[in-house]
Amino acid sequence: MVKKWIKGEKGFEEALQEIAGRYKGLGGGPNSESSVHASKQDIREGYAWFWSDNSDVSNLIQRSKDYILEVRDHGDNISFKLDKSGYRGPIYAFRPDRLLNENLDEEENEIG
């Protein structure tokens, strides 16, 4: 049975604290995963989803608690509905090329 809490409702903050404690330091096994789902329609409606079964759960709560709109406890994983204002987009999951950064730094020095 899935447990669900919505921001502003009774038990929401307590659920976040309990879940953060439960997932803190949890590495997960070889099949452990975290994922983000942000369809264009969801973003238009103001949210994105995040799922995980490892310490990314507690890290997200610690880093982005104010953006969490809803939390669902599926027993072996957690899903979060996050306000789109706290979502930067999938491209930011990857570091820019080092050469690109050096070129950007040079351009900024030339401008500033």
C-alpha positions in Angstrom: 0.0 0.0 0.0 1.4 3.4 -1.0 1.4 6.1 1.7 1.0 9.7 0.4 1.5 13.1 2.0 0.8 16.5 0.5 2.6 19.7 1.4 0.5 21.7 3.9 -1.4 18.7 5.2 -1.0 17.2 8.6 2.0 14.7 8.9 3.8 16.0 5.8 6.9 17.4 7.7 7.0 14.5 10.0 6.9 12.1 7.0 9.8 13.9 5.4 11.9 13.7 8.5 11.2 10.0 9.0 11.9 9.2 5.3 15.1 11.2 5.3 16.3 9.3 8.4 15.4 5.9 6.9 17.2 6.6 3.6 20.3 8.5 5.0 23.5 6.7 3.9 21.5 4.0 2.1 23.7 3.0 -0.9 21.3 0.5 -2.4 22.3 -2.7 -4.3 23.5 -3.2 -7.8 20.0 -2.5 -9.2 19.5 0.6 -7.1 18.4 3.7 -9.1 17.2 7.3 -9.0 15.3 8.9 -11.8 13.6 12.1 -12.8 10.6 12.4 -15.0 9.6 15.8 -16.3 7.3 15.7 -19.3 6.5 18.9 -21.0 2.9 18.6 -19.9 4.0 18.1 -16.2 6.3 21.1 -16.4 3.4 23.2 -17.9 1.3 22.1 -15.0 4.0 23.1 -12.6 5.9 20.0 -11.4 8.4 17.3 -12.1 8.8 13.8 -10.5 11.8 12.2 -8.7 12.0 8.5 -7.7 14.8 6.8 -5.7 15.5 3.8 -3.5 18.8 5.0 -2.0 20.4 8.0 -0.2 19.4 10.3 -3.0 16.1 10.4 -1.1 17.5 12.0 2.0 19.8 14.2 -0.1 16.9 15.6 -2.0 15.0 16.3 1.2 18.0 18.1 2.6 18.7 20.1 -0.5 15.3 20.8 -1.9 12.7 20.4 0.9 10.9 23.6 0.1 10.2 22.4 -3.5 8.6 19.1 -2.5 4.8 19.2 -3.1 4.0 15.6 -2.5 5.8 12.5 -1.2 4.8 8.9 -1.8 6.2 6.0 0.1 6.0 2.8 -2.0 7.8 0.7 0.6 11.0 0.0 -1.3 11.3 3.4 -3.0 10.1 7.0 -2.6 8.6 9.3 -5.2 8.5 13.1 -4.9 6.4 15.6 -6.8 8.5 18.7 -7.0 7.6 22.3 -7.9 9.0 23.1 -11.3 10.7 26.2 -9.9 13.1 23.8 -8.0 13.8 21.8 -11.2 16.7 22.8 -13.4 16.3 20.4 -16.2 18.0 17.1 -17.3 20.9 18.7 -19.0 22.2 20.0 -15.7 22.8 16.5 -14.5 26.0 16.5 -16.6 29.1 18.6 -16.1 30.1 20.8 -19.0 33.2 19.9 -21.0 36.4 21.2 -19.3 37.5 22.9 -22.5 34.1 24.7 -22.7 34.6 26.0 -19.2 38.1 27.3 -20.0 36.7 29.0 -23.1 33.9 30.6 -21.1 36.3 31.8 -18.4 38.5 33.4 -21.1 35.4 35.1 -22.6 34.3 36.4 -19.2 37.8 37.8 -18.6 37.8 39.5 -22.0 34.4 41.1 -21.3 34.9 42.0 -17.6 
